[in-house]
């Protein structure tokens, strides 16, 4: 066990944008791509993801000081500090369940593939921490190893199935077949997104409202450009933060620049993954004619070239700040995880057919509950972070706005402890899963008929 733990520590020292291309290269070689083509595909993915990370780091470096200045200028105080996802990952890999989680998840995925229970090949090992975290939390409060492992297994099965349901929407909106989205924090929201989209279709008037920057024939002019939205949001945030004219204009241009750069880097990811998935499908079909179409699960960077995704996430950021001030019971100011909204909302945007109006409308209750869940679990996150050696100031509570407020993990956390409210929500969960299955299958059939 100690040897395995040391191996995992070394393995996860590598960045996600190094690990993912490595696995893509292995898949390319297994499906007998030409070595040069496999190397080029893997390199494009690595460079593309690196570009996305660089753009996000630059974005965070600009927006976090502005949000901090905004709260300082207005004398606002929040007792819980949103520090983003890193402490949660540290809690996960510091848990005794971590060495067991990776082989368990791989085994589950292989069994599901062998029995035709899924079409998703979940190679995004970096994001296994999303699964292992719920096991670490449950194990900490129950001290029961088996319940902790059960939690990991359940969320892994759920996320892999969400990959199946997400793939047709990726193909419809992005034109990329054989690819799905991996993180539970993103793909795991698809049952709620599909249910809300079905509801919107049945509300007179609402069904006709559309703001879709991704459409080539859009009539909304320059508001279809993420750069323009970024410029406006940056200027408004700078104004709210009390910036002088120089700092305000710099912030506005910086955010506009990120909105321009993100789609360029994300398009490189698509260029890299397409040849691999196409070759994979051909090999599978030739070797196993009756085998279902397979999907490779990757991170959301591949969707950052979608204008509707970027604009939806950007619009939800000031909405999240406004909600933080008015929601009763909220103790968290979204800061470290605030930029993550562009990733979190991505699959919801695809389900909404690129309609930013619908995606943002669906995102509002998600954001509100992120805040409440992240606030409620802050004492637990703070204690566990200190237990694994993170430097947490005495009296300061920490959390993660989106990853720490994840609805699927929160429901499982209470359900596996026998919480009656969580148990009572089972019919709601079943209905949403039924809706997304029907919706996904409908889209898949439409694609096959083209």
Secondary structure, DSSP 8 states (H G I E B T S, - for coil): -HHHHHHHHHHTTS-HHHHHHHHHHHHHHHTT--HHHHHHHHHHHHHHHHHHHHHHHHHHHHHHHHHHHHHHHTT---SEEE--SHHHHHHHHTSTTHHHHHHHHHHHHHHHHHTTS--EE---GGGGHHHHHHHHHHHHHH--HHHHHHHHHHHHHHHHHHHHHHHHHHHHHH---SEEE--HHHHTTHHHHHHHHHHHHTSTTGGG----TT-TT-SSGGGG-HHHHHHHHHHHHHHHTT--HHHHHHHHHHHHHHHHHHHHHHHHHHHHHHHHHHHHHHHHHHH-TT----EEEE-GGGGTT-HHHHHHHHHHHHHHHHHHHHSTT--EE--TTGGGHHHHTHHHHHHTTT-HHHHHHHHHHHHHHHHHHHHHHHHHHHHHHHHTT----TT-EEE-TTTTT-HHHHHHHHHTTT-HHHHHTHHHHHHHHHHHHHHHHHHHHHHHT-
